Amino acid sequence: MNYPVLDLKATGERINQLRKDNNLRVIDVAEYMGFESTQAVYKWQRGESLPTVDNLYALSRLLHTSVDDILIGEKERDDEPSLSFCLCA
């Protein structure tokens, strides 16, 4: 298993495309996240930064997709989800 590396630019492009696919404006995302401006969302879309873990989770809910789809996309994903939960006894 290779160590996974995130491509910030590709992740930003996915965020932008998922936003558009959901007919959302950048201001809609910023308001949902509780941001006072759109600056952070634009930085994500340009691949200059990544959302924090809690913002990634919120973004996945808003965009009706998984955190994996935002970070790595469907094509690059392996069989193992990066966020899995075990209800072990």
trRosetta pair geometry for C-beta under 8 A, 3 or more apart (Angstrom, degrees):
i j d omega theta_ij theta_ji phi_ij phi_ji
4 72 7.3 -56 -165 -85 127 140
4 82 7.3 -75 40 -99 168 124
6 11 6.0 12 179 -42 106 137
6 50 7.1 29 128 -83 154 144
6 71 5.8 -68 -120 -172 117 96
6 72 7.1 -104 -115 -75 76 81
7 10 3.9 39 100 23 120 115
7 11 6.2 162 85 -18 62 85
7 47 7.8 -35 146 -139 66 128
8 11 5.6 -56 -144 37 30 113
8 12 6.3 33 156 -21 64 106
8 47 4.1 115 129 -169 85 87
8 48 7.3 142 156 -30 132 8
8 49 7.5 -6 -154 -83 127 5
8 50 6.4 -109 -121 -57 93 92
9 12 5.7 -55 -152 35 29 113
9 13 6.5 30 151 -19 63 104
9 46 8.0 -42 -120 157 68 42
9 47 3.6 2 -93 -105 45 171
10 13 5.5 -51 -148 35 35 114
10 14 6.5 37 151 -20 65 102
10 47 7.4 69 12 -101 34 129
10 73 7.1 -78 154 -18 113 129
11 14 5.6 -53 -151 35 33 112
11 15 6.5 36 150 -20 66 102
11 44 7.7 -84 122 -175 97 80
11 47 6.6 121 58 -111 81 84
11 50 6.5 -1 113 -108 153 96
11 70 6.7 50 -157 152 90 68
11 71 5.7 -11 -117 -138 118 41
11 72 7.7 -20 -89 -64 92 34
12 15 5.6 -49 -147 33 34 112
12 16 6.4 35 153 -18 64 105
12 44 5.6 171 -116 148 82 50
12 45 4.8 104 -174 -173 93 20
12 46 5.6 -87 -172 61 155 14
12 47 3.6 -114 0 -57 139 68
12 48 7.6 70 -84 5 147 56
13 16 5.6 -53 -149 37 32 114
13 17 6.2 28 154 -16 66 108
13 45 7.6 88 -78 -164 29 64
13 47 7.3 -1 -23 -53 76 112
14 17 5.7 -56 -142 41 31 108
14 18 6.0 30 159 -18 67 108
14 69 7.2 -171 176 149 134 67
14 70 5.9 159 115 -150 124 42
14 71 8.0 -93 69 -9 150 7
14 73 5.5 -142 -96 -75 140 97
15 18 6.0 -56 -142 39 26 108
15 19 6.3 32 155 -23 61 108
15 41 8.0 -160 148 -162 130 73
15 44 5.1 -53 92 137 170 112
15 45 5.5 -123 88 -90 111 66
15 51 8.0 142 -105 -21 144 117
15 59 7.2 -29 -130 180 104 141
15 63 7.9 -114 -140 -71 59 160
15 70 6.2 48 -80 -153 79 95
16 19 5.8 -57 -152 33 26 114
16 20 6.5 22 153 -14 62 107
16 45 4.3 90 -68 -142 102 106
17 20 5.7 -56 -149 39 33 110
17 21 6.1 37 152 -23 67 106
18 21 5.4 -50 -143 35 33 116
18 22 6.4 19 159 -8 64 109
18 63 4.4 35 152 -164 121 136
18 65 6.0 -83 -139 7 136 147
18 69 7.5 113 -88 128 139 110
18 70 6.9 -60 1 -101 162 79
19 22 6.1 -71 -154 45 27 101
19 24 4.9 -94 -168 71 77 105
19 25 8.0 44 165 -159 113 3
19 26 7.2 40 170 -83 154 56
19 29 6.0 -45 -122 -54 123 134
19 45 7.7 -48 12 -92 144 120
19 63 6.7 -65 -75 -103 51 113
20 23 7.4 34 -176 -77 37 31
20 24 7.6 -105 -74 49 22 67
21 63 7.8 68 68 -161 104 94
22 62 7.4 122 130 143 166 74
22 63 5.5 -135 -24 -133 150 62
22 64 6.6 150 -99 19 124 106
24 28 4.3 -130 -164 81 90 138
24 29 5.8 93 144 -50 130 86
24 62 7.4 51 -81 157 167 110
24 63 7.8 -98 15 -95 144 76
25 28 4.7 108 53 -5 72 101
25 29 7.6 -138 96 -1 45 82
26 29 5.8 -53 -156 35 38 110
26 30 6.3 37 149 -18 68 107
26 38 4.8 65 136 -155 112 130
26 41 5.0 156 -162 110 91 138
26 42 6.5 35 -156 -63 145 80
26 45 7.6 -70 -108 -19 114 148
27 30 5.5 -53 -143 39 35 114
27 31 6.1 36 157 -19 67 106
27 38 5.7 -63 -85 -77 59 122
28 31 6.0 -56 -147 37 27 109
28 32 6.4 30 154 -21 62 107
29 32 5.7 -55 -149 35 30 113
29 33 6.3 21 155 -13 65 111
29 38 7.8 83 69 -133 93 87
29 41 4.9 121 95 -118 125 142
29 59 7.4 30 -154 -120 109 90
29 62 6.7 121 -122 134 75 156
30 33 5.9 -63 -149 42 28 107
30 35 4.3 -83 -165 65 82 116
30 37 6.6 -81 -163 122 145 24
30 38 4.5 -98 -50 -98 150 62
30 40 7.2 134 -113 53 92 94
30 41 5.2 -100 -65 -15 88 133
31 34 7.6 42 -178 -73 32 25
31 35 7.4 -84 -65 50 24 74
32 58 7.2 167 136 158 101 113
32 62 5.3 88 146 -106 160 141
33 40 7.5 -115 106 82 155 133
33 41 7.5 173 15 -65 145 105
33 55 6.2 31 -138 -134 121 100
33 58 6.2 122 -108 113 76 141
33 59 7.5 6 -82 -70 113 82
35 38 7.1 120 106 -87 132 29
35 39 7.7 -148 171 43 135 74
35 40 5.7 -138 -118 31 152 123
35 41 7.2 -165 43 -26 160 99
37 40 7.6 119 86 1 79 80
38 41 5.1 -60 -168 45 71 114
38 42 5.7 71 135 -24 90 103
39 42 5.9 -61 -150 38 29 109
39 43 6.4 30 154 -21 65 106
40 43 5.6 -54 -150 35 33 113
40 44 6.6 37 151 -21 65 101
40 49 7.5 -70 -151 77 71 131
40 51 7.7 84 160 -102 111 76
41 44 5.7 -49 -153 31 34 113
41 45 6.4 29 152 -16 65 107
42 45 5.6 -56 -146 40 34 111
42 46 6.2 26 157 -13 67 109
43 46 5.9 -60 -143 43 29 105
43 48 4.4 -84 -161 68 81 113
43 49 4.6 13 142 30 119 105
44 47 7.8 32 174 -70 31 28
44 48 7.7 -78 -57 49 18 74
44 49 6.3 -60 -79 79 56 75
44 50 6.8 75 -122 -130 85 28
44 51 5.8 17 -104 -46 134 85
50 56 7.6 2 163 -71 95 115
50 71 7.9 37 -145 -113 126 90
51 55 3.7 -128 -178 103 109 115
51 56 4.7 153 92 -62 116 69
51 59 5.7 155 12 -13 176 143
52 55 4.6 87 51 14 76 105
52 56 6.9 -132 95 -10 36 87
53 56 5.6 -49 -146 31 30 114
53 57 6.6 31 154 -18 62 102
54 57 5.7 -49 -151 33 35 113
54 58 6.5 33 151 -15 65 106
55 58 5.5 -53 -144 41 36 111
55 59 5.9 40 154 -23 67 107
56 59 5.6 -55 -144 38 28 114
56 60 6.4 33 155 -23 63 104
56 67 5.2 61 150 -130 112 105
56 70 6.3 179 -155 85 91 149
56 71 7.4 19 -148 -55 133 105
57 60 5.8 -52 -151 31 30 112
57 61 6.8 28 151 -16 62 103
57 67 6.5 -26 -88 -75 55 119
58 61 5.8 -56 -155 35 34 111
58 62 6.3 32 151 -18 68 107
59 62 5.6 -54 -145 38 33 111
59 63 5.9 11 162 -1 68 114
59 70 6.3 86 111 -109 120 158
60 63 6.2 -65 -135 51 25 97
60 65 5.7 -106 -150 81 73 64
60 66 5.8 7 -153 -163 128 17
60 67 4.9 -63 -64 -64 146 61
60 69 7.6 120 -127 52 98 98
60 70 6.0 -107 -83 -20 87 131
61 64 7.6 23 -178 -73 29 40
63 70 7.1 110 65 -81 148 109
65 69 4.2 -95 167 74 119 143
65 70 6.4 134 101 -47 120 83
66 69 4.7 105 56 1 78 98
66 70 7.3 -141 98 -1 48 83
66 81 7.7 -87 176 -140 149 115
66 83 7.8 -168 -177 47 105 118
67 70 5.7 -55 -154 36 37 112
67 71 6.1 22 155 -9 71 112
67 82 7.2 -103 99 71 108 113
67 83 5.8 56 54 -2 132 141
68 71 6.0 -65 -140 46 28 101
68 72 5.8 -39 -174 41 68 102
68 77 5.8 61 163 -109 122 127
68 81 6.0 -102 -51 -145 146 78
68 82 5.5 152 -91 21 98 104
68 83 7.0 -141 -45 18 95 95
69 72 7.6 -75 -113 61 14 62
69 73 6.2 43 -157 -119 53 30
69 74 6.0 8 -118 -52 89 77
69 77 7.8 -36 -84 -52 54 136
71 82 7.4 -46 67 35 145 156
72 76 4.7 -119 169 86 95 117
72 77 5.6 123 104 -76 120 73
72 82 7.8 123 2 -22 132 136
73 76 5.2 72 67 20 94 100
73 77 6.9 -144 94 -30 47 91
74 77 5.8 -50 -151 10 31 120
80 84 7.4 -71 -176 -33 79 137
81 84 4.9 125 76 -64 106 92
